[in-house]
Amino acid sequence: MNKKIVITGATGLIGKRLIPLLKSRNDEVIVFTRSVEKAQSEAPQADKYVNFDYSTPGEWQNTIDGSNIIIHLAGANIAAKRWSLEYKKVIYDSRINSTKALVDAMKKARNRPELFICASASGYYGDRGHESLKEDSSAGNDFLANLCIDWEKEAAKVEDLSIRRISLRTGVVLSKDEGALKRMLTPYKFYVGGPIGTGKQYFPWIHIQDYLNIILFCIDNPTISGPVNAAAPETVSMYKFADILGLVIEKPSMFEVPKLFLKIALGEIADSLVASQRVIPKKLKDAGFEFKYPNADRALRNLLPEP
């Protein structure tokens, strides 16, 4: 049965690639956006665009009523600026308040959605060394961990409305066009590439195609609910990932970027960049999800052109 699906964050890395996949399944896609003009330009395949000022009542609330699925991907860019107190509040409020507004609209709807998929992050776990982190593992206690805790708590309130909820604890999404991988490649171009920090920390990652497939898999599998680790099954250290990246693009990978340098250049966010998270996608594996790119070598060779 075709679904009526609302998406926030449609102009982001994930959203603008998810829309054509949903349309290929003959789903109706409605984009909630702060800029209708921008969304129409950057995500042109949606059926409808609705202004989403979640601090103000509007058409978006009526659109929730009768929709089958809400996919909430919006939030201020975590890495866009240094983490001043003011920007940390922007990061926090953009996620918590928007999620709360969507949940409140679902409460008021006569015909409520059946599924709420809300972004989260592997940052939920904090810095955990070599510990294997499954969905039932405890949370961390830094800024990102506390953000994810509160974010998931808000999303989980839809369960009181008999709406299935999924919080995707996402690793670093690898894409050839934009995002973390593109930034990681820059020092390699100048032959100064290498691991961030000591390199001993575990680096949770996911190929963008697998991430998109995870969303579709969660839509189609009603037995999956709650937090879901969206990271590749192969767990690698930052040193190993950097080494594989260098081999794939045939560039040396020997220059560590010390945490102290990151701390001076970036501030508090440096702690999150070198946090160790050995994330295991247990729920997906138990449900039979098959990763197309389960290891870093295969993923990077798919994403990056031949040297």
Phi and psi in degrees as a GROMACS rama.xvg file:
@    title "Ramachandran Plot"
@    xaxis  label "Phi"
@    yaxis  label "Psi"
@TYPE xy
-66.6713  144.119  ASN-2
-111.152  150.623  LYS-3
-99.2899  112.771  LYS-4
-120.72  126.719  ILE-5
-98.6196  134.787  VAL-6
-126.133  131.707  ILE-7
-103.911  158.618  THR-8
70.0899  32.6437  GLY-9
-71.0683  -17.6389  ALA-10
-96.0324  5.06205  THR-11
-83.9864  -178.649  GLY-12
-53.4716  -43.1369  LEU-13
-84.5769  -49.0639  ILE-14
-55.9581  -46.8911  GLY-15
-72.5346  -13.9734  LYS-16
-94.6322  -22.7786  ARG-17
-75.7896  -36.6647  LEU-18
-56.3481  -51.2832  ILE-19
-62.3523  -29.4442  PRO-20
-67.1909  -42.6873  LEU-21
-66.2606  -39.4986  LEU-22
-64.8816  -33.7923  LYS-23
-66.3738  -18.7372  SER-24
-93.2289  4.59577  ARG-25
69.0083  25.9273  ASN-26
-81.3106  152.491  ASP-27
-90.1251  126.778  GLU-28
-115.755  125.635  VAL-29
-117.665  125.576  ILE-30
-97.5792  126.134  VAL-31
-95.7187  125.55  PHE-32
-149.67  152.584  THR-33
-81.3397  -17.3073  ARG-34
-136.135  99.3448  SER-35
-60.4522  -41.6376  VAL-36
-61.8758  -44.205  GLU-37
-64.6885  -43.0451  LYS-38
-65.2104  -39.8332  ALA-39
-62.7686  -33.8297  GLN-40
-77.1521  -43.1725  SER-41
-93.8178  -20.1654  GLU-42
-134.448  67.8889  ALA-43
-76.7589  -3.94987  PRO-44
-93.5821  -0.00938768  GLN-45
-69.8701  160.194  ALA-46
-83.7835  -28.1011  ASP-47
-155.53  150.268  LYS-48
-126.844  127.598  TYR-49
-125.261  132.023  VAL-50
-63.899  127.815  ASN-51
-118.818  83.4166  PHE-52
-100.572  94.1877  ASP-53
-68.596  -9.47463  TYR-54
-85.3505  -5.44941  SER-55
-132.287  135.165  THR-56
-60.4361  146.845  PRO-57
-174.345  -167.306  GLY-58
-57.5986  -30.5741  GLU-59
-58.2037  -35.2266  TRP-60
-65.1531  -41.7125  GLN-61
-66.5116  -30.9191  ASN-62
-70.3213  -30.3451  THR-63
-59.3603  -40.0343  ILE-64
-66.9055  115.37  ASP-65
98.9064  -9.02877  GLY-66
-78.628  149.056  SER-67
-88.1062  -36.0247  ASN-68
-140.65  137.958  ILE-69
-115.355  125.157  ILE-70
-116.17  111.927  ILE-71
-106.89  103.978  HIS-72
-114.375  -0.910389  LEU-73
-78.3825  152.197  ALA-74
165.978  149.228  GLY-75
-61.3588  142.476  ALA-76
-61.4732  118.492  ASN-77
-64.1751  -34.1674  ILE-78
-99.6286  12.0046  ALA-79
-73.437  -29.909  ALA-80
-144.122  166.781  LYS-81
-62.4223  149.896  ARG-82
-83.7103  74.7485  TRP-83
-72.0493  166.438  SER-84
-59.1728  -37.3274  LEU-85
-66.484  -42.86  GLU-86
-75.0234  -32.1062  TYR-87
-61.1978  -36.1458  LYS-88
-66.5669  -38.6543  LYS-89
-62.3979  -46.1689  VAL-90
-57.9548  -47.5235  ILE-91
-66.2287  -54.01  TYR-92
-62.8432  -36.9491  ASP-93
-63.6412  -26.8239  SER-94
-92.8488  -49.9942  ARG-95
-69.1462  -47.783  ILE-96
-68.8234  -38.2413  ASN-97
-66.9446  -39.4538  SER-98
-65.3097  -43.6827  THR-99
-59.5554  -41.2491  LYS-100
-63.8741  -42.4171  ALA-101
-64.566  -42.5005  LEU-102
-63.7126  -42.7081  VAL-103
-61.5223  -39.3173  ASP-104
-65.6885  -36.9531  ALA-105
-66.6645  -34.8914  MET-106
-61.0391  -38.9657  LYS-107
-82.9652  -12.8765  LYS-108
-71.8755  140.891  ALA-109
-75.551  -43.0353  ARG-110
-109.687  95.7672  ASN-111
-81.6202  152.251  ARG-112
-61.6476  159.035  PRO-113
-92.8621  -18.9581  GLU-114
-146.862  135.711  LEU-115
-123.118  111.455  PHE-116
-101.304  121.32  ILE-117
-125.067  133.367  CYS-118
-62.7847  150.289  ALA-119
-147.826  -159.747  SER-120
-153.689  156.406  ALA-121
-64.3199  -14.673  SER-122
-58.8607  -14.0934  GLY-123
-51.5641  -33.9216  TYR-124
-87.551  -13.0006  TYR-125
69.8847  -160.159  GLY-126
-92.3401  111.009  ASP-127
-124.072  14.708  ARG-128
61.2306  -128.021  GLY-129
-94.5718  2.68666  HIS-130
-64.4461  133.694  GLU-131
-76.9827  126.113  SER-132
-110.21  105.047  LEU-133
-99.3983  174.585  LYS-134
-60.837  -24.3867  GLU-135
-93.372  6.63613  ASP-136
-70.4697  154.631  SER-137
-70.8726  164.045  SER-138
-86.5354  162.865  ALA-139
-83.5492  -165.647  GLY-140
-144.516  34.1007  ASN-141
-107.561  -172.882  ASP-142
-59.5521  -48.8632  PHE-143
-66.1615  -39.6412  LEU-144
-61.1439  -46.8128  ALA-145
-66.8806  -33.9462  ASN-146
-60.2554  -48.9015  LEU-147
-65.2446  -37.62  CYS-148
-58.1869  -51.2856  ILE-149
-66.7435  -37.2379  ASP-150
-61.7843  -47.6024  TRP-151
-68.6306  -33.9719  GLU-152
-62.0028  -42.7877  LYS-153
-64.1484  -45.1264  GLU-154
-62.6601  -37.5088  ALA-155
-67.1568  -15.6443  ALA-156
-63.9973  -20.0889  LYS-157
-69.3679  -19.4685  VAL-158
-64.4424  -27.6124  GLU-159
-67.8517  -16.4856  ASP-160
-99.1351  9.92197  LEU-161
64.4433  31.9789  SER-162
-103.945  129.383  ILE-163
-67.9847  135.275  ARG-164
-122.706  135.798  ARG-165
-128.065  127.278  ILE-166
-110.85  114.115  SER-167
-87.0429  105.192  LEU-168
-81.6416  91.926  ARG-169
-90.9319  135.149  THR-170
-79.0971  -167.309  GLY-171
-72.4417  120.111  VAL-172
-83.1992  123.972  VAL-173
-95.822  124.384  LEU-174
-140.543  145.357  SER-175
-75.513  -19.468  LYS-176
-91.707  -36.0518  ASP-177
-160.652  173.835  GLU-178
95.1481  -160.419  GLY-179
-62.3029  -41.1162  ALA-180
-62.8228  -40.9101  LEU-181
-61.2041  -40.051  LYS-182
-70.3911  -35.4785  ARG-183
-67.2137  -28.9855  MET-184
-72.514  -25.1285  LEU-185
-54.764  -51.184  THR-186
-64.9769  -27.6662  PRO-187
-64.7944  -32.5353  TYR-188
-62.415  -26.0139  LYS-189
-104.642  14.5922  PHE-190
62.0853  32.4242  TYR-191
-127.921  29.1114  VAL-192
-76.2125  159.852  GLY-193
166.221  -177.01  GLY-194
-71.1583  155.171  PRO-195
-91.7402  134.143  ILE-196
72.2435  -148.78  GLY-197
-73.021  -21.7201  THR-198
87.0343  -9.13981  GLY-199
-79.6424  -17.7716  LYS-200
-73.013  146.65  GLN-201
-73.989  142.489  TYR-202
-120.472  101.715  PHE-203
-78.1672  126.867  PRO-204
-138.978  165.454  TRP-205
-154.153  133.24  ILE-206
-67.1725  138.958  HIS-207
-58.894  -34.8573  ILE-208
-67.0549  -39.3715  GLN-209
-64.5105  -38.3869  ASP-210
-64.0452  -43.3055  TYR-211
-62.5142  -41.2548  LEU-212
-65.816  -32.6704  ASN-213
-62.1221  -43.3437  ILE-214
-60.0529  -46.5195  ILE-215
-63.9274  -39.4684  LEU-216
-62.4474  -42.5485  PHE-217
-66.0469  -36.6645  CYS-218
-61.4065  -42.2229  ILE-219
-87.3254  -6.86964  ASP-220
-120.835  94.3505  ASN-221
-67.8606  -9.13484  PRO-222
-79.8553  -14.8441  THR-223
-88.2802  130.451  ILE-224
-156.481  168.784  SER-225
76.1479  -156.681  GLY-226
-69.7472  140.511  PRO-227
-133.69  121.643  VAL-228
-73.9877  116.176  ASN-229
-105.223  77.16  ALA-230
-145.051  154.517  ALA-231
-64.2599  150.081  ALA-232
-70.2039  -24.224  PRO-233
-80.705  118.941  GLU-234
-96.5769  125.802  THR-235
-130.194  152.197  VAL-236
-75.4545  161.702  SER-237
-60.6333  -37.4054  MET-238
-60.8535  -45.8694  TYR-239
-65.6587  -42.2426  LYS-240
-62.144  -45.323  PHE-241
-63.0751  -37.946  ALA-242
-64.1603  -44.4398  ASP-243
-63.7659  -42.4398  ILE-244
-58.8639  -45.067  LEU-245
-62.267  -40.5013  GLY-246
-64.3716  -41.7954  LEU-247
-64.6408  -41.8229  VAL-248
-96.4462  3.88572  ILE-249
56.2241  50.0327  GLU-250
-131.058  150.398  LYS-251
-65.2995  149.789  PRO-252
-132.683  75.3558  SER-253
-130.466  -3.4817  MET-254
-104.016  105.136  PHE-255
-70.608  143.076  GLU-256
-100.012  103.431  VAL-257
-61.9771  147.203  PRO-258
-59.7592  -36.9822  LYS-259
-59.1332  -41.8043  LEU-260
-63.2779  -44.4083  PHE-261
-61.2134  -39.3861  LEU-262
-63.9715  -41.4993  LYS-263
-67.1932  -42.5654  ILE-264
-76.5549  -36.4388  ALA-265
-117.899  -17.006  LEU-266
82.2555  -145.862  GLY-267
-60.5332  -30.0301  GLU-268
-60.0615  -21.7659  ILE-269
-58.1497  -35.4717  ALA-270
-60.8275  -38.8089  ASP-271
-72.8968  -33.4284  SER-272
-66.1076  -28.1955  LEU-273
-108.442  10.2703  VAL-274
-67.5184  144.626  ALA-275
-99.5785  120.527  SER-276
-136.457  103.144  GLN-277
-90.45  79.801  ARG-278
-84.8869  128.134  VAL-279
-110.319  122.384  ILE-280
-81.8612  64.1815  PRO-281
-63.1293  -46.1193  LYS-282
-61.4781  -41.9257  LYS-283
-65.5228  -44.0607  LEU-284
-64.3071  -42.1133  LYS-285
-65.0646  -30.6063  ASP-286
-84.2571  -4.93984  ALA-287
92.0799  15.2307  GLY-288
-67.9216  135.139  PHE-289
-108.814  117.925  GLU-290
-76.1101  130.386  PHE-291
-75.208  -30.4851  LYS-292
-127.97  78.2632  TYR-293
-79.365  -16.725  PRO-294
-128.758  157.898  ASN-295
-64.7512  -38.4418  ALA-296
-61.0046  -47.6221  ASP-297
-64.5631  -41.7148  ARG-298
-63.9202  -46.9676  ALA-299
-70.0267  -34.9209  LEU-300
-68.5351  -27.9318  ARG-301
-73.5272  -39.3433  ASN-302
-81.4264  -31.2362  LEU-303
-104.911  140.918  LEU-304
-68.1743  160.557  PRO-305
-61.8647  137.769  GLU-306
